[in-house]
Amino acid sequence: MPEKKHGPAPVTVVARFVLTDRHKQDTEAFEEAFDGYREYMTTQHGFLHTSLLRSPDHSDRHVIVTEWRDNSAYKAAVMVPDFLLLTAAGLMELADLDNDHGPVLASASGTDSQEAGQYCVVTSHEPGDEAPLVARLDAAARREGFVSGSVVASDRRKGGCVSLLRLRDAEAVRAAGAGPDEEIYEVIAEASMDGAASRAA
C-alpha cells in the first residue's frame, strides 16, 4: 500500500477551467496562456511542479495541477498583483474557473515519480470515507503503466478529497478502468522547480 505521509504537508492546487462560449474554440490560446502562468510559477519560492491537463473528449476543458512546498509558499505566490494580473489577462480571460475544492492539503497517501506520465485520472470524492480512493490508488500502483498518484484532502469541503492518478498512456488508462466519477485528462505541458519544462507535441 502507498506510504502515508506525515509532517508538514505540501499543497496541491487543483483548478478546473472550461472555455467560455465566446472562446470555445480557443484551446490553443488557453494553452499559450498557461505558458505565461508556468513561467511565473517557476520563479516562485516553494514552487514544486505544475501540469496542464486537457480532456481528450472535450477540448474546451482543462485542469491545472500545481504543487507547493507548503501553504505559506502557495499564498505568497498567488496573493500578489503580478499573479492576479497574469490570471486576469491570461487564463481567466478565456475560461471560467471551477475550483470548488480549492487548494487541497495534506496528502493522505501517495507515491512519487520523476517520470512524466501522459494521462491523469482526476476523481473528486464528496465528504465521507477516503478509503475507496486509497484502495483504488493501491490497486493502480500494482499495474503496468502506473507513474504516480496521491489522494489529497480538500481545503474547502470538509471531509472531501481528490485523487490524482498518473498513467503512462491511453492503454494503461483502459487497463485501469475508469469509474463513473473519474475524469480522464491528457498531460499537455508541465514544469518543475528546476525550471525544466515540457510540452506535448
GROMACS elastic network, one bead per residue, 0.5 to 0.9 nm:
[ bonds ]
;  ai    aj funct       b0    kb
    1     4     6  0.87949   500
    1   109     6  0.89147   500
    1   134     6  0.85157   500
    1   135     6  0.81876   500
    1   137     6  0.84471   500
    1   138     6  0.53224   500
    1   139     6  0.84331   500
    1   141     6  0.83832   500
    2   109     6  0.60222   500
    2   110     6  0.54606   500
    2   111     6  0.60085   500
    2   134     6  0.82393   500
    2   137     6  0.77884   500
    2   138     6  0.61915   500
    2   141     6  0.79972   500
    2   149     6  0.89980   500
    2   150     6  0.87165   500
    3   108     6  0.89766   500
    3   109     6  0.59145   500
    3   110     6  0.63338   500
    3   111     6  0.71715   500
    4   107     6  0.80124   500
    4   108     6  0.62059   500
    4   110     6  0.69488   500
    5     9     6  0.79507   500
    5   106     6  0.81097   500
    5   107     6  0.65322   500
    5   108     6  0.65509   500
    5   109     6  0.60288   500
    5   110     6  0.76274   500
    6     9     6  0.72481   500
    6   106     6  0.83698   500
    6   107     6  0.84924   500
    6   108     6  0.87084   500
    7   106     6  0.88928   500
    8    69     6  0.87678   500
    8    70     6  0.72013   500
    8   106     6  0.78311   500
    9    69     6  0.74875   500
    9    70     6  0.61241   500
    9    71     6  0.81880   500
    9   105     6  0.67104   500
    9   107     6  0.65982   500
   10    67     6  0.69509   500
   10    68     6  0.55559   500
   10    71     6  0.70654   500
   10   105     6  0.67455   500
   10   106     6  0.64782   500
   10   107     6  0.73161   500
   11    66     6  0.81537   500
   11    67     6  0.56472   500
   11    69     6  0.64433   500
   11    70     6  0.53333   500
   11    71     6  0.58130   500
   11    73     6  0.88634   500
   11    74     6  0.72463   500
   11   103     6  0.65766   500
   11   104     6  0.61660   500
   11   106     6  0.69017   500
   11   107     6  0.81139   500
   11   152     6  0.89093   500
   12    65     6  0.68276   500
   12    66     6  0.56505   500
   12    68     6  0.63417   500
   12    70     6  0.89109   500
   12   103     6  0.58616   500
   12   104     6  0.52707   500
   12   105     6  0.62834   500
   12   106     6  0.85309   500
   12   107     6  0.84060   500
   12   152     6  0.77134   500
   13    64     6  0.78262   500
   13    65     6  0.56039   500
   13    66     6  0.51644   500
   13    67     6  0.63534   500
   13    68     6  0.82562   500
   13    74     6  0.88725   500
   13    99     6  0.88606   500
   13   101     6  0.85870   500
   13   102     6  0.64917   500
   13   104     6  0.57411   500
   13   105     6  0.82875   500
   14    63     6  0.68884   500
   14    64     6  0.60167   500
   14    66     6  0.68274   500
   14    67     6  0.89731   500
   14    99     6  0.70357   500
   14   101     6  0.74712   500
   14   102     6  0.68092   500
   14   103     6  0.64958   500
   14   104     6  0.71727   500
   14   162     6  0.85182   500
   15    62     6  0.84105   500
   15    63     6  0.55496   500
   15    64     6  0.52824   500
   15    65     6  0.65125   500
   15    66     6  0.86093   500
   15    97     6  0.69100   500
   15    98     6  0.64670   500
   15    99     6  0.50681   500
   15   100     6  0.83914   500
   15   101     6  0.83300   500
   15   102     6  0.73708   500
   15   103     6  0.84236   500
   16    61     6  0.74506   500
   16    62     6  0.59138   500
   16    64     6  0.65677   500
   16    65     6  0.88254   500
   16    96     6  0.83511   500
   16    97     6  0.58742   500
   16    98     6  0.50828   500
   16    99     6  0.60428   500
   16   100     6  0.89372   500
   17    60     6  0.81205   500
   17    61     6  0.58416   500
   17    62     6  0.51247   500
   17    63     6  0.59616   500
   17    64     6  0.79372   500
   17    91     6  0.84449   500
   17    92     6  0.86020   500
   17    95     6  0.57907   500
   17    96     6  0.55619   500
   17    98     6  0.60760   500
   17    99     6  0.83592   500
   18    24     6  0.83873   500
   18    60     6  0.56707   500
   18    62     6  0.64653   500
   18    63     6  0.87813   500
   18    94     6  0.84840   500
   18    95     6  0.51977   500
   18    96     6  0.53400   500
   18    97     6  0.67420   500
   18    98     6  0.78528   500
   19    22     6  0.79360   500
   19    23     6  0.57722   500
   19    24     6  0.52202   500
   19    25     6  0.80255   500
   19    26     6  0.75797   500
   19    27     6  0.77061   500
   19    30     6  0.81753   500
   19    59     6  0.88797   500
   19    60     6  0.51508   500
   19    61     6  0.66137   500
   19    62     6  0.83830   500
   19    94     6  0.57644   500
   19    96     6  0.62031   500
   19    97     6  0.89047   500
   20    23     6  0.51870   500
   20    24     6  0.56896   500
   20    60     6  0.83374   500
   20    93     6  0.87915   500
   20    94     6  0.62152   500
   20    95     6  0.50235   500
   20    96     6  0.62043   500
   21    24     6  0.50751   500
   21    25     6  0.85787   500
   21    95     6  0.87633   500
   22    25     6  0.81843   500
   22    26     6  0.87893   500
   22    94     6  0.80878   500
   23    26     6  0.51371   500
   23    27     6  0.80116   500
   23    60     6  0.86519   500
   23    93     6  0.89634   500
   23    94     6  0.58581   500
   23    95     6  0.74496   500
   24    27     6  0.72882   500
   24    59     6  0.86026   500
   24    60     6  0.59873   500
   24    94     6  0.84283   500
   24    95     6  0.85758   500
   25    28     6  0.81806   500
   25    29     6  0.89373   500
   25    59     6  0.82755   500
   25    60     6  0.71852   500
   26    29     6  0.52045   500
   26    30     6  0.63408   500
   26    31     6  0.87540   500
   26    60     6  0.78511   500
   26    94     6  0.76430   500
   27    30     6  0.51754   500
   27    31     6  0.62757   500
   27    32     6  0.86611   500
   27    59     6  0.65661   500
   27    60     6  0.61299   500
   27    61     6  0.86566   500
   27    94     6  0.89873   500
   28    31     6  0.51169   500
   28    32     6  0.61771   500
   28    33     6  0.86099   500
   29    32     6  0.50255   500
   29    33     6  0.61675   500
   29    34     6  0.87034   500
   29    90     6  0.88135   500
   29    91     6  0.89703   500
   29    94     6  0.80931   500
   30    34     6  0.63638   500
   30    35     6  0.89256   500
   30    90     6  0.74536   500
   30    91     6  0.61725   500
   30    94     6  0.65494   500
   30    95     6  0.79211   500
   31    35     6  0.67239   500
   31    52     6  0.79306   500
   31    91     6  0.85851   500
   31   188     6  0.83189   500
   31   189     6  0.83860   500
   32    35     6  0.51413   500
   32    36     6  0.71162   500
   32    90     6  0.86546   500
   33    36     6  0.53551   500
   33    37     6  0.66046   500
   33    38     6  0.87667   500
   33    86     6  0.88371   500
   33    87     6  0.87761   500
   33    89     6  0.85641   500
   33    90     6  0.50641   500
   33    91     6  0.58023   500
   34    38     6  0.59406   500
   34    39     6  0.84731   500
   34    52     6  0.74430   500
   34    64     6  0.86827   500
   34    90     6  0.76275   500
   34    91     6  0.68794   500
   34   189     6  0.85611   500
   35    39     6  0.61257   500
   35    40     6  0.86557   500
   35   189     6  0.84388   500
   36    39     6  0.51206   500
   36    40     6  0.63039   500
   36    41     6  0.86696   500
   36    86     6  0.75724   500
   36    90     6  0.77634   500
   37    40     6  0.52802   500
   37    41     6  0.61991   500
   37    42     6  0.87576   500
   37    83     6  0.82992   500
   37    86     6  0.70254   500
   37    87     6  0.75486   500
   37    90     6  0.80641   500
   37    91     6  0.82308   500
   38    41     6  0.51283   500
   38    42     6  0.61929   500
   38    43     6  0.89297   500
   38    50     6  0.71969   500
   38    51     6  0.86996   500
   38   190     6  0.77346   500
   38   191     6  0.68208   500
   38   197     6  0.84993   500
   39    42     6  0.55083   500
   39    43     6  0.69721   500
   39   191     6  0.86533   500
   39   195     6  0.83226   500
   40    43     6  0.56370   500
   40    44     6  0.70269   500
   40    82     6  0.88033   500
   40    83     6  0.78433   500
   40    86     6  0.85754   500
   41    44     6  0.53173   500
   41    45     6  0.86557   500
   41    47     6  0.65799   500
   41    48     6  0.89683   500
   41    49     6  0.86616   500
   41    50     6  0.81552   500
   41    66     6  0.88908   500
   41    77     6  0.76536   500
   41    83     6  0.89433   500
   41   191     6  0.89170   500
   41   193     6  0.85985   500
   42    45     6  0.82762   500
   42    47     6  0.64536   500
   42    48     6  0.80263   500
   42    49     6  0.80660   500
   42    50     6  0.87181   500
   42   191     6  0.73307   500
   42   192     6  0.69625   500
   42   193     6  0.57681   500
   42   194     6  0.75589   500
   42   195     6  0.57081   500
   42   196     6  0.87671   500
   43    47     6  0.78003   500
   43   193     6  0.81229   500
   43   195     6  0.79592   500
   44    47     6  0.56948   500
   44    73     6  0.80677   500
   44    74     6  0.89119   500
   44    76     6  0.85330   500
   44    77     6  0.62202   500
   44   193     6  0.86600   500
   45    48     6  0.89064   500
   45    68     6  0.89169   500
   45    69     6  0.87115   500
   45    73     6  0.64228   500
   45    74     6  0.87769   500
   45    76     6  0.84224   500
   45    77     6  0.77069   500
   45   193     6  0.89219   500
   46    67     6  0.89060   500
   46    68     6  0.56535   500
   46    70     6  0.71179   500
   46    72     6  0.85073   500
   46    73     6  0.51078   500
   46    74     6  0.73248   500
   46    77     6  0.87053   500
   46   193     6  0.81403   500
   47    50     6  0.84539   500
   47    66     6  0.80944   500
   47    67     6  0.65246   500
   47    69     6  0.62822   500
   47    70     6  0.88533   500
   47    73     6  0.72028   500
   47    74     6  0.75268   500
   47    77     6  0.85589   500
   47   192     6  0.78530   500
   47   193     6  0.58299   500
   48    66     6  0.76408   500
   48    67     6  0.53603   500
   48    68     6  0.51960   500
   48    69     6  0.64275   500
   48   191     6  0.85317   500
   48   192     6  0.56535   500
   48   194     6  0.83477   500
   49    65     6  0.81341   500
   49    66     6  0.57113   500
   49    67     6  0.51567   500
   49    68     6  0.72265   500
   49   190     6  0.73653   500
   49   191     6  0.57055   500
   49   193     6  0.59372   500
   50    64     6  0.70738   500
   50    65     6  0.55111   500
   50    67     6  0.62212   500
   50   189     6  0.83988   500
   50   190     6  0.54142   500
   50   191     6  0.54588   500
   50   192     6  0.64850   500
   50   193     6  0.88444   500
   51    63     6  0.81354   500
   51    64     6  0.57239   500
   51    65     6  0.52610   500
   51    66     6  0.65036   500
   51   187     6  0.68720   500
   51   188     6  0.75213   500
   51   189     6  0.57854   500
   51   191     6  0.66814   500
   51   192     6  0.88620   500
   52    62     6  0.70465   500
   52    63     6  0.60220   500
   52    65     6  0.66963   500
   52    66     6  0.88847   500
   52   186     6  0.84453   500
   52   187     6  0.60324   500
   52   188     6  0.55352   500
   52   189     6  0.51536   500
   52   190     6  0.60729   500
   53    61     6  0.85164   500
   53    62     6  0.54192   500
   53    64     6  0.61754   500
   53    65     6  0.79479   500
   53   119     6  0.79962   500
   53   120     6  0.74538   500
   53   184     6  0.89951   500
   53   185     6  0.54295   500
   53   186     6  0.53289   500
   53   188     6  0.55251   500
   53   189     6  0.73387   500
   53   190     6  0.88890   500
   54    57     6  0.87154   500
   54    58     6  0.77941   500
   54    59     6  0.63980   500
   54    60     6  0.78367   500
   54    61     6  0.59668   500
   54    63     6  0.64779   500
   54    64     6  0.89018   500
   54   184     6  0.84778   500
   54   185     6  0.50799   500
   54   186     6  0.52202   500
   54   187     6  0.65772   500
   54   188     6  0.65789   500
   55    58     6  0.51604   500
   55    59     6  0.57225   500
   55    60     6  0.76653   500
   55    61     6  0.57014   500
   55    62     6  0.62767   500
   55    63     6  0.83892   500
   55   183     6  0.80345   500
   55   184     6  0.63567   500
   55   186     6  0.61029   500
   55   187     6  0.89968   500
   56    59     6  0.63311   500
   56    61     6  0.88855   500
   56   184     6  0.75944   500
   56   185     6  0.62417   500
   56   186     6  0.63125   500
   57    61     6  0.87917   500
   57   184     6  0.88304   500
   57   185     6  0.87101   500
   58    61     6  0.57169   500
   58    62     6  0.86981   500
   59    62     6  0.75945   500
   60    95     6  0.86004   500
   61    95     6  0.89177   500
   61   185     6  0.89708   500
   62   185     6  0.78238   500
   63   185     6  0.79303   500
   67    70     6  0.86295   500
   67    74     6  0.84107   500
   68    71     6  0.72110   500
   68    72     6  0.89028   500
   68    73     6  0.65422   500
   68    74     6  0.58924   500
   69    72     6  0.83312   500
   69    73     6  0.65140   500
   69    74     6  0.77575   500
   70    73     6  0.55501   500
   70    74     6  0.65137   500
   70    75     6  0.89493   500
   70   105     6  0.87251   500
   71    74     6  0.50634   500
   71    75     6  0.61944   500
   71    76     6  0.85642   500
   71   103     6  0.87480   500
   71   105     6  0.81191   500
   72    75     6  0.52476   500
   72    76     6  0.60864   500
   72    77     6  0.86753   500
   73    76     6  0.51503   500
   73    77     6  0.63140   500
   73    78     6  0.88628   500
   74    77     6  0.53787   500
   74    78     6  0.64276   500
   74    79     6  0.85234   500
   74   103     6  0.89745   500
   75    78     6  0.53390   500
   75    79     6  0.56499   500
   75    80     6  0.87063   500
   76    79     6  0.57424   500
   76    80     6  0.72027   500
   77    80     6  0.66352   500
   77    82     6  0.89397   500
   77    83     6  0.71347   500
   78    81     6  0.82149   500
   78    82     6  0.82794   500
   78    83     6  0.55021   500
   78    84     6  0.71143   500
   79    82     6  0.86963   500
   79    83     6  0.71664   500
   79    84     6  0.75245   500
   80    83     6  0.57012   500
   80    84     6  0.65151   500
   80    85     6  0.88264   500
   81    84     6  0.50171   500
   81    85     6  0.59151   500
   81    86     6  0.83621   500
   82    85     6  0.52936   500
   82    86     6  0.61104   500
   82    87     6  0.86430   500
   83    86     6  0.50474   500
   83    87     6  0.61198   500
   83    88     6  0.85699   500
   84    87     6  0.51519   500
   84    88     6  0.61022   500
   84    89     6  0.84761   500
   85    88     6  0.51237   500
   85    89     6  0.59199   500
   85    90     6  0.82520   500
   86    89     6  0.52408   500
   86    90     6  0.58028   500
   86    91     6  0.78602   500
   86    92     6  0.88791   500
   87    90     6  0.52004   500
   87    91     6  0.53983   500
   87    92     6  0.56531   500
   87    93     6  0.78399   500
   88    91     6  0.66063   500
   88    92     6  0.50665   500
   88    93     6  0.58484   500
   89    92     6  0.68191   500
   89    93     6  0.58595   500
   89    94     6  0.88428   500
   90    93     6  0.56010   500
   90    94     6  0.70382   500
   91    94     6  0.56247   500
   91    95     6  0.62213   500
   91    96     6  0.85641   500
   91    97     6  0.89128   500
   92    95     6  0.52149   500
   92    96     6  0.63593   500
   92    97     6  0.72214   500
   93    96     6  0.82241   500
   98   101     6  0.86850   500
   99   102     6  0.52471   500
   99   103     6  0.83780   500
  100   154     6  0.88564   500
  100   156     6  0.69040   500
  100   157     6  0.77885   500
  101   104     6  0.66508   500
  101   124     6  0.85272   500
  101   153     6  0.87316   500
  101   154     6  0.52408   500
  101   155     6  0.62000   500
  101   156     6  0.52061   500
  101   157     6  0.61588   500
  101   160     6  0.78107   500
  101   161     6  0.78473   500
  101   162     6  0.81426   500
  102   154     6  0.67630   500
  102   155     6  0.58290   500
  102   156     6  0.58080   500
  102   157     6  0.85337   500
  103   153     6  0.88328   500
  103   154     6  0.67580   500
  103   155     6  0.56399   500
  103   156     6  0.77547   500
  104   107     6  0.81633   500
  104   152     6  0.58550   500
  104   153     6  0.52926   500
  104   155     6  0.50799   500
  104   156     6  0.80228   500
  104   161     6  0.74852   500
  104   162     6  0.76158   500
  105   108     6  0.87323   500
  105   152     6  0.60052   500
  105   153     6  0.53657   500
  105   154     6  0.63171   500
  105   155     6  0.61648   500
  106   109     6  0.88542   500
  106   151     6  0.89024   500
  106   152     6  0.60170   500
  106   153     6  0.61211   500
  106   154     6  0.87521   500
  107   110     6  0.69788   500
  107   150     6  0.66677   500
  107   151     6  0.59234   500
  107   153     6  0.66459   500
  108   130     6  0.86268   500
  108   134     6  0.82217   500
  108   150     6  0.72560   500
  108   151     6  0.53911   500
  108   152     6  0.53905   500
  108   153     6  0.68786   500
  109   134     6  0.70512   500
  109   137     6  0.87212   500
  109   149     6  0.83679   500
  109   150     6  0.56073   500
  109   151     6  0.55900   500
  109   152     6  0.74389   500
  110   134     6  0.84933   500
  110   137     6  0.78404   500
  110   138     6  0.88557   500
  110   148     6  0.74969   500
  110   149     6  0.53786   500
  110   151     6  0.63620   500
  110   152     6  0.86823   500
  111   141     6  0.82478   500
  111   147     6  0.85247   500
  111   148     6  0.54004   500
  111   149     6  0.54903   500
  111   150     6  0.64046   500
  112   147     6  0.78909   500
  112   148     6  0.52691   500
  112   149     6  0.68561   500
  112   150     6  0.82257   500
  113   116     6  0.79184   500
  113   147     6  0.63147   500
  113   148     6  0.56335   500
  113   149     6  0.87376   500
  114   147     6  0.85234   500
  114   148     6  0.86641   500
  115   147     6  0.67352   500
  115   148     6  0.84599   500
  115   168     6  0.89586   500
  116   147     6  0.75073   500
  116   166     6  0.84621   500
  116   167     6  0.89214   500
  116   168     6  0.77720   500
  116   187     6  0.87558   500
  116   190     6  0.87959   500
  117   120     6  0.75328   500
  117   145     6  0.87993   500
  117   146     6  0.83094   500
  117   147     6  0.59621   500
  117   148     6  0.80247   500
  117   166     6  0.56704   500
  117   167     6  0.53966   500
  117   169     6  0.72007   500
  117   186     6  0.89562   500
  117   187     6  0.71942   500
  118   166     6  0.73889   500
  118   167     6  0.63160   500
  118   168     6  0.52344   500
  118   169     6  0.54161   500
  118   170     6  0.79308   500
  118   185     6  0.86526   500
  118   186     6  0.58797   500
  118   187     6  0.50783   500
  118   188     6  0.79228   500
  118   200     6  0.87384   500
  119   165     6  0.82282   500
  119   166     6  0.57939   500
  119   167     6  0.52422   500
  119   168     6  0.64086   500
  119   169     6  0.60388   500
  119   170     6  0.70309   500
  119   172     6  0.88844   500
  119   173     6  0.75471   500
  119   184     6  0.70652   500
  119   185     6  0.56346   500
  119   187     6  0.53587   500
  119   188     6  0.89487   500
  120   149     6  0.89742   500
  120   164     6  0.66108   500
  120   165     6  0.54241   500
  120   167     6  0.61691   500
  120   168     6  0.88834   500
  120   173     6  0.86267   500
  120   183     6  0.82814   500
  120   184     6  0.59680   500
  120   185     6  0.52329   500
  120   186     6  0.62681   500
  120   187     6  0.67431   500
  121   163     6  0.77516   500
  121   164     6  0.59003   500
  121   165     6  0.50385   500
  121   166     6  0.65356   500
  121   167     6  0.78804   500
  121   173     6  0.80796   500
  121   178     6  0.82223   500
  121   182     6  0.63281   500
  121   183     6  0.55804   500
  121   185     6  0.62644   500
  121   186     6  0.87950   500
  122   162     6  0.70289   500
  122   163     6  0.57362   500
  122   164     6  0.50165   500
  122   165     6  0.66358   500
  122   181     6  0.86520   500
  122   182     6  0.57647   500
  122   183     6  0.51250   500
  122   184     6  0.64026   500
  122   185     6  0.76991   500
  123   133     6  0.82335   500
  123   161     6  0.84079   500
  123   162     6  0.55662   500
  123   163     6  0.50355   500
  123   164     6  0.68096   500
  123   165     6  0.85846   500
  123   179     6  0.88880   500
  123   181     6  0.61137   500
  123   183     6  0.62748   500
  123   184     6  0.88828   500
  124   160     6  0.75550   500
  124   161     6  0.60507   500
  124   163     6  0.65007   500
  124   181     6  0.72398   500
  124   182     6  0.75693   500
  124   183     6  0.88782   500
  125   128     6  0.77361   500
  125   129     6  0.87599   500
  125   130     6  0.76076   500
  125   133     6  0.80197   500
  125   159     6  0.86864   500
  125   160     6  0.55400   500
  125   161     6  0.52147   500
  125   162     6  0.59555   500
  125   163     6  0.79136   500
  125   181     6  0.82854   500
  126   129     6  0.87918   500
  126   157     6  0.77030   500
  126   158     6  0.87193   500
  126   159     6  0.70257   500
  126   161     6  0.67452   500
  126   162     6  0.87742   500
  127   130     6  0.83151   500
  127   157     6  0.70288   500
  127   158     6  0.63230   500
  127   161     6  0.73592   500
  128   131     6  0.89449   500
  128   159     6  0.57669   500
  128   160     6  0.67376   500
  128   161     6  0.88633   500
  129   132     6  0.71785   500
  129   133     6  0.86568   500
  129   159     6  0.77822   500
  129   160     6  0.86374   500
  130   133     6  0.56174   500
  130   134     6  0.64337   500
  130   135     6  0.87773   500
  130   151     6  0.81440   500
  130   153     6  0.88341   500
  130   159     6  0.82549   500
  130   160     6  0.80216   500
  130   161     6  0.71056   500
  131   134     6  0.50532   500
  131   135     6  0.59987   500
  131   136     6  0.84922   500
  132   135     6  0.50528   500
  132   136     6  0.60855   500
  132   137     6  0.86185   500
  133   137     6  0.61662   500
  133   138     6  0.85574   500
  133   151     6  0.68907   500
  133   161     6  0.87832   500
  133   162     6  0.83436   500
  133   163     6  0.65042   500
  134   137     6  0.50593   500
  134   138     6  0.61322   500
  134   139     6  0.86623   500
  134   150     6  0.81945   500
  134   151     6  0.66390   500
  134   163     6  0.82462   500
  135   139     6  0.62030   500
  135   140     6  0.85850   500
  136   139     6  0.51766   500
  136   140     6  0.61311   500
  136   141     6  0.85867   500
  137   140     6  0.50597   500
  137   141     6  0.60591   500
  137   142     6  0.88615   500
  137   149     6  0.66225   500
  137   150     6  0.72839   500
  137   151     6  0.79139   500
  137   163     6  0.80314   500
  137   164     6  0.87331   500
  137   165     6  0.71612   500
  138   141     6  0.52475   500
  138   142     6  0.68593   500
  139   142     6  0.55267   500
  139   143     6  0.70474   500
  139   176     6  0.85969   500
  140   143     6  0.53238   500
  140   144     6  0.83783   500
  140   145     6  0.87916   500
  140   146     6  0.64048   500
  140   149     6  0.86615   500
  140   165     6  0.81330   500
  140   167     6  0.89071   500
  140   176     6  0.64587   500
  141   144     6  0.81159   500
  141   145     6  0.86802   500
  141   146     6  0.56532   500
  141   147     6  0.78118   500
  141   148     6  0.75026   500
  141   149     6  0.78839   500
  142   146     6  0.74653   500
  143   146     6  0.60004   500
  143   172     6  0.81300   500
  143   175     6  0.82348   500
  143   176     6  0.75342   500
  144   147     6  0.89557   500
  144   167     6  0.89494   500
  144   168     6  0.86676   500
  144   172     6  0.68709   500
  144   175     6  0.85519   500
  145   166     6  0.88386   500
  145   167     6  0.56108   500
  145   169     6  0.70058   500
  145   171     6  0.81078   500
  145   172     6  0.51183   500
  145   173     6  0.82251   500
  145   175     6  0.88548   500
  146   149     6  0.83009   500
  146   165     6  0.80518   500
  146   166     6  0.64784   500
  146   168     6  0.61834   500
  146   172     6  0.72280   500
  146   173     6  0.89776   500
  147   165     6  0.78726   500
  147   166     6  0.52679   500
  147   167     6  0.51876   500
  147   168     6  0.61529   500
  148   164     6  0.82928   500
  148   165     6  0.61417   500
  148   166     6  0.50511   500
  148   167     6  0.71807   500
  149   163     6  0.74181   500
  149   164     6  0.53985   500
  149   166     6  0.57627   500
  149   167     6  0.87120   500
  150   162     6  0.83245   500
  150   163     6  0.58198   500
  150   164     6  0.53969   500
  150   165     6  0.65947   500
  151   161     6  0.68258   500
  151   162     6  0.57591   500
  151   164     6  0.64002   500
  151   165     6  0.85848   500
  152   160     6  0.88017   500
  152   161     6  0.54767   500
  152   162     6  0.54162   500
  152   163     6  0.63954   500
  152   164     6  0.81929   500
  153   157     6  0.85704   500
  153   158     6  0.82464   500
  153   159     6  0.71442   500
  153   160     6  0.61173   500
  153   162     6  0.64612   500
  153   163     6  0.89078   500
  154   157     6  0.55436   500
  154   158     6  0.66441   500
  154   159     6  0.70793   500
  154   160     6  0.52454   500
  154   162     6  0.68934   500
  155   158     6  0.70185   500
  155   160     6  0.82710   500
  155   161     6  0.86104   500
  156   160     6  0.80835   500
  157   160     6  0.51929   500
  157   161     6  0.79472   500
  158   161     6  0.85307   500
  167   170     6  0.78993   500
  167   171     6  0.89823   500
  167   172     6  0.61027   500
  167   173     6  0.64537   500
  168   171     6  0.81176   500
  168   172     6  0.62713   500
  168   173     6  0.80468   500
  169   172     6  0.53782   500
  169   173     6  0.65588   500
  169   174     6  0.89588   500
  169   186     6  0.88278   500
  170   174     6  0.62958   500
  170   175     6  0.86368   500
  170   186     6  0.88001   500
  171   174     6  0.51147   500
  171   175     6  0.61622   500
  171   176     6  0.86287   500
  172   176     6  0.61231   500
  172   177     6  0.85966   500
  173   176     6  0.51946   500
  173   177     6  0.62812   500
  173   178     6  0.72905   500
  173   184     6  0.82585   500
  174   177     6  0.50943   500
  174   178     6  0.71779   500
  175   178     6  0.87873   500
  178   181     6  0.81369   500
  178   182     6  0.60664   500
  178   183     6  0.79958   500
  178   184     6  0.80408   500
  179   182     6  0.53355   500
  179   183     6  0.85472   500
  180   183     6  0.83834   500
  185   188     6  0.89101   500
  187   190     6  0.77129   500
  187   199     6  0.85102   500
  187   200     6  0.73878   500
  188   198     6  0.83689   500
  188   199     6  0.57601   500
  188   200     6  0.50022   500
  188   201     6  0.81961   500
  189   197     6  0.74310   500
  189   198     6  0.54889   500
  189   200     6  0.59742   500
  190   196     6  0.84170   500
  190   197     6  0.56706   500
  190   198     6  0.54903   500
  190   199     6  0.65693   500
  191   194     6  0.81666   500
  191   195     6  0.63632   500
  191   196     6  0.55184   500
  191   198     6  0.63987   500
  191   199     6  0.88821   500
  192   195     6  0.56206   500
  192   196     6  0.56816   500
  192   197     6  0.67168   500
  193   196     6  0.73431   500
  194   197     6  0.88373   500
